């Protein structure tokens, strides 16, 4: 079994360029699964049902984790245009019954690949559009936006915290993040082949804990001023966003 675990290399872009429609790999297509896996401190994320330890001594129950993915693409080994899998998608975990994995299946051209990339958030050209311009069932016509100045909420982390260790999760944490300046392109490198006999499972892993805390620094969830990030106070959220964008992994099995 082939298994690679690759850390993301995020780069900030204010504009995402358009890709050529011509693919650089040919020879038919194979249905290929991309799994988006959610974790908390390297364990499967469970919404609402598990009390997780936080470095400050508090405990958290995650109630929502979601993020937009723009321009999900595979990078052909032969070079040339990337293979576009999706222009925009919303990955969401909001119920205990959702599990920790959200799966998508795409028809992918047979060939050798050297990586995968996507934009974390809503790319600027879509972020500039009014939600009413999209069809009712489109992912950008959900209630995931602020106004004409801030537009779409790129990612959400919501939780209830027990700060006093008294068994009562009575402190709400709401982190809603997004702006054109935050939009981040994440690129993974690693060789894999798509064919009728070699069709790997691609797992994109995001860890809520690693978005909030690191080995040296943890977001101060005890500070009332840092318990809610919404709309225009995005400067506080930049700390979370930087860690969120930097902690993604690609596992190829």
JOLIN-V457573 format. One record per backbone hydrogen bond with DSSP energy under -1.0 kcal/mol. CO is the residue of the C=O (numbers start at 1). NH is the residue of the N-H. E is the energy in kcal/mol with one decimal. If there is no record, write none. Layout:
BEGIN
{{CO;NH;E} {CO;NH;E}}
END
This chain:
BEGIN
{{4;252;-1.6} {6;250;-2.2} {11;185;-3.0} {28;110;-2.6} {30;108;-2.7} {32;106;-2.8} {33;202;-1.9} {34;104;-2.3} {35;204;-3.4} {36;102;-2.5} {37;206;-2.7} {38;45;-2.4} {39;208;-2.7} {40;43;-1.2} {43;40;-3.0} {52;60;-2.6} {54;57;-2.5} {58;54;-2.4} {59;162;-2.8} {60;52;-3.5} {61;160;-2.3} {62;48;-3.2} {64;158;-2.7} {65;93;-2.5} {66;156;-2.6} {67;91;-2.8} {68;121;-2.5} {69;89;-1.9} {70;119;-3.5} {72;85;-3.4} {72;86;-1.4} {73;117;-2.4} {74;83;-2.7} {75;114;-3.1} {76;79;-1.3} {83;74;-2.2} {86;72;-2.0} {87;71;-2.3} {89;69;-2.8} {91;67;-2.2} {93;65;-2.1} {95;98;-1.6} {100;38;-3.0} {102;36;-3.3} {104;34;-3.1} {106;32;-3.4} {108;30;-2.5} {111;194;-2.9} {112;77;-2.9} {113;192;-2.1} {114;190;-2.1} {115;75;-2.7} {116;188;-3.3} {117;73;-2.9} {118;186;-3.3} {119;70;-3.1} {120;184;-1.6} {123;126;-1.0} {123;127;-2.6} {124;128;-1.4} {126;129;-1.6} {130;133;-2.3} {131;134;-1.7} {135;138;-1.7} {138;141;-2.1} {142;144;-2.1} {144;153;-3.5} {147;151;-2.9} {151;146;-3.3} {154;68;-2.3} {155;177;-2.7} {156;66;-2.2} {157;175;-2.6} {158;63;-2.7} {158;64;-1.8} {159;173;-3.3} {160;61;-2.4} {161;171;-1.7} {162;59;-1.5} {168;170;-1.4} {171;161;-3.2} {173;159;-2.2} {174;229;-3.2} {175;157;-2.2} {177;154;-1.4} {177;155;-1.8} {179;183;-1.1} {183;13;-1.4} {184;120;-3.9} {185;11;-2.5} {186;118;-2.0} {187;9;-1.2} {188;116;-1.4} {192;113;-3.3} {194;111;-2.2} {198;195;-1.7} {201;253;-2.6} {202;35;-3.3} {203;251;-3.1} {204;37;-2.8} {205;249;-1.8} {206;39;-2.5} {207;211;-1.1} {208;212;-1.2} {209;213;-2.5} {212;219;-2.7} {217;214;-2.6} {219;221;-1.6} {220;223;-1.1} {223;226;-2.4} {224;227;-1.1} {227;174;-2.5} {229;176;-3.0} {230;233;-1.2} {237;241;-2.9} {238;242;-2.6} {239;243;-1.5} {240;244;-3.0} {241;245;-2.9} {242;246;-1.5} {243;247;-1.2} {248;8;-1.9} {249;205;-2.9} {250;6;-2.4} {251;203;-3.0} {252;4;-1.1}}
END
